[in-house]
Amino acid sequence: MKTIENIIKIIIKFRIAIIAVLLILMALSAYQTVNKLSVDNSLSIWFLEDDPSYKAYIDFQEELGSDEIFVAMFPVQNAIEEAEINQLIKLHSAIDTLPYVKTSFSLAKAKYPIYANKKVGFFDLYTSKRSEKGLKNLFSKLPSITSQLVSKDYKNLFFYIQLNPTPTIEAKRKTIAGEITGVIDQYFPEHHLTGPPVLNEAYSIGIYKESLVFGVLTVLVITLMLLFLLPSKRYLIISLLSVAVPVSLLFGIITSLGFALNMISMLIPTILMVYSVSDAVHIINIYHKEGIANKTLSKVQLLALAIRKSFTPCFYTTLTTFVGYFALYLSPLPAFKNMGIFTCVGLLLSFILVYVITIIGFSFMTLNFEVAKPLLSFKSIGQGQFISWLNRFTSQYKTPIIVGFTLVLIYGMYAVFQVKIDTNSLDLLAEGKAKQDLRIIEGQLNGSSRMQLNISTSNGENMLSVEALTQLENFQNKIEKNPLINTPVSVINIKSFLEKRSPILFQSNVSAAQIENTLSAVDNEDNSFFKLFSDDFTSAGITISFKEIKTSQLEQLIEDIQQDFKSTFNTENYELKINGFAVVFAQLNNFILQTQFKSFFAAFFVAFLCLFIFIRSIKTTILVLIPNLLPLAILAIFMSLLDIPLDVTTAMITPIMLGIAMDDTIHLVYKYRRGKKDDRTAEARMDNAMRYTGSALLSTTFALVAGFLIIASSATPSVRDFGLLCAITVAIALITDIFYLPALLKKFDK
């Protein structure tokens, strides 16, 4: 106690200097945050640079063209009127001069092949000299290409802008999206725009707005709740400062180091604010109770007593929560690693500063503990009466409580294996113009995402032989039947068109060499938007498009394509490579599964060690740990019944919830274990522990649930699910702590 009292005296002596230092640091942090806070939801934060699939994706972009593509749709009166095509030509001229644009494509640039004089020439697909009937007849013979240029009713034109490879444009996405939208507005004021760059920018804007809204709402809700929960309104400022200071300093650190917010890290402020206020409430609760019980103590002695009684449980709750977040560092996804590290830094700041701030705050405060009361209260609801009833209930019905909760735990363990692992890309985007444009364009175009299939020969021969082309055609016919795939484009489309227009070219007496020479001419600059061959013709490409779909559907699509390839080609002589962002995105399910297993088991193991060191009894440790698994089991039940999958946001929920769920348990068990010195029964010790800590448990749980419900108000479905599930889990954790845990200890901890 003397050591603690000396530390308190030093802090009080230099309290003005400490306040000044904190104010300066907060001012610097605020300056850094305002000037440097940014949002980054780019591909690089989700996949490590040395990840093989990510490297393959970047190599593919360098070699065969980026799939960073804007897809624009222009509603028009008649898509094949000359005036509309002239506008497209002007737009091409403006877009193609931009330094970050590789190429653009539309009906104004499209070509079709004509075979004459033993060679293939390319001519404009659209010409004003051809009648409307003639144009439509020509379009009908190249459906795979023309369906991506005009809608079926000829009331919409489509325009594509292909950017340079991802690494060269990631840092400039926001500027690029704004400039391209501005250029399009000049020529087609009425338009719909989508594609990976648009959606990525929409994610970033949504994240930035929601992080600000979450912060403001969290402060308001926490303030309102504290007015009900704190023993006196005079504790309010201390509690709010315990929230504001660590969050402010953490953001100063994050922005100073050059890190940006993303869909995961946007949750840090709300989570940290709620955690900080929980520790503050526990310390204030103990300080107030000891102030009532020990009227003769000086302020320094009372502060020392409150710190001594709160430090151990608060340290262990911080440690278990720290472990839950740090376990995210084991995830293969960089976004989760950053989330884990920065939240851990915030937790350490909160733990240290909450004591410094409360000591300084209490040093300025003179309070009559016995007459103090909350500013707001529900007169009809008494926490003391509820806790007394709770103690009687868990003593009288401990066996039924144990049986009931244990059955739920067993069912929850079964439900774990029923939870799906899936990420719906549309659930990562809030409702708004970007999402509406995506739906409108996909409704007309039936696809906005691209994937490139490259078939190559194992021995280095070119893909223009009759044998290779025949198998390629069979393969394309198979994948065309896949309901998720829209309009594959390859040399086969050109070949089929030429066969109908110039049958003589493909008669049996025509040499294979002549066919090869003829078709090799189709892969020129006029067709650069669809990469039909590699430069040495040893690889043939098929470009497929599809709608924004779930990762499970992407996995199935890729598997179906691979099966179609194996059933068509001799895999000893031919190889298939599937390229594009969709291939990388499809691997999220595996990464999420790894995150769950690695993070949860690491958090569980360390949490068990922490509890054992804290309790020093293997039997009691197991009894205490069981109720902390129940909230996770019920979480699995909710996810399976409500069909909520593990996705990129909910993937981190189990290690986090394990750490948070143990907080109330530790505070309760700490007081319960200290009662052993009095040689009282387990029932008496648990009842006393519940009376001492019960009000703080209720207060902190209400604060946590409120914080996560704020996240559940998100307009982004995936984030909304995360907040809702966390709120439910925290509420269940309280229920298990005040029913299941007391019943277990009263029954078995003799």
Secondary structure by P-SEA (a helix, b strand, c coil): caaaaaaaaaaaaaaaaaaaaaaaaaaaaaaaaaccbbbbbccccccccccaaaaaaaaaaacccccbbbbbbbbccccccaaaaaaaaaaaaaaaaccccccccccccbbbbbbcccbbbbcccccccccaaaaaaaaaaacccccccccccccbbbbbbbbccccccccaaaaaaaaaaaaaaacccccccccaaaaaaaaaaaaaaaaaaaaaaaaaaaaaaaaaccccccaaaaaaaaacaaaaaaaaaaaaacccccccccaaaaaaaaaaaaaaaaaaaaaaaaaaacccccaaaaaaaaaaacaaaaaaaaaaaaaaaaaccccccaaaaaaaaaaaaaaaaaaaaaaaaaaaaaaaccccccccccccccccccaaaaaaaaaaaaaacaaaaaaaaaaaaaaaaaacccbbbbbcccccccccaaaaaaaaaaacccccbbbbbbbbbccccccccaaaaaaaaaaaaaaaacccccccccaaaaaaaaaaaccccccccccaaaaaaaaaacccccccccccccccccbbbbbbbbccccaaaaaaaaaaaaaaaaaccccccbbbbbbcaaaaaaaaaaaaaaaaaaaaaaaaaaaaaaaaaacccaaaaaaaaaaaaaaaaaaaaaaaaacccccccccccaaaaaaaaaaaaaaaaaaaaaaccccccaaaaaaaaaaacaaaaaaaaaaaaaaaaaaaacccaaaaaaaaaaaaaaaaaaaaaacaaaaaaacccc
